[in-house]
C-alpha cells in the first residue's frame, strides 16, 4: 500500500491567492461588504435591509464589484 501525501501549496497558488486579495482590496468598502455578504449566501434585498442602503444601490455595488473582479481576475482562468 502506498502512502499518499498531499502536494505542497505551490508558488503559483500563493501568487493566485495574492492576486485575488489584491483585486478584492481594490473594491470600495461598500462593494467589499456586498461581495462578502453575497459569498455568505445573502440575497441583495437582505443586504439592502441590513445595511440601510436602497436595493438599487446594493445591486449597483454588486454588479460593479463583479465587473471589477472579472476584469482583474480574468487572467487566472
N, C-alpha and C positions, 0 to 999 in steps of 0.2 A: 504494500500500500504506500502510495506517495504522499509526502507532506505537501499540502497546498499552502502557499504563502501569498498574501495579498501583495500586489505590486505597490511599490512606494509611490507616493504622490510625486509626479514629475514636475520639472521646472515649467513645462508648458501649462500644467494645471494651475500652478501658482500664478503664472502670468495672466492666465484667463481670469482667475478669481480677482486679481488686482484690477484688471481691465473692467470687470463688472462693477466692482466697488467704486472705481473712478467715475464710471458712467452714471451710477446712482447718485454720487456726490454732486454731479453737475446739475441735477434736477433742483428745482426750487424746493424750499422746505414743504410747501403745500403739496407739490407733486410727489415728493418722497412719502409724505404721510398717506396720501391716497394710494400709492403703489403698495406701501406696507400693509395697509388695511385690506386692499384687494387680494394680496397674497395670503391673507388670513381668512379669506372667504367672504368678506363683507361685500354687500351689494352697494352700488353707487348711492341709492336713496338712503341706506343706513349710514353711510359715511357723511352724507349731507346733514342728516339729522344730528349725528353725534358731534360734528364739527361746527354746526351752526352756519354752514355755507349753503347756498342755494344748490339744488340738484344740477342746474345748468353749469354752475361754476365747478362743481366736483367733476362733472362729465368732461368739462374742458381741461381740467388738470389731468385727468386720466388719459385722454386721447393725446394731449401734448407730451405727457411723460412717455407714453408708449412710442410715439414717433421719435422722440429724442433717443430713447434706449435702442430702438430698432436701428436708427442711423449709427449710433455709437458702437453697437454690438454686432452689426450685420457682418462684420469680417470674421466673427467667431463661428459662423455656421459652416 
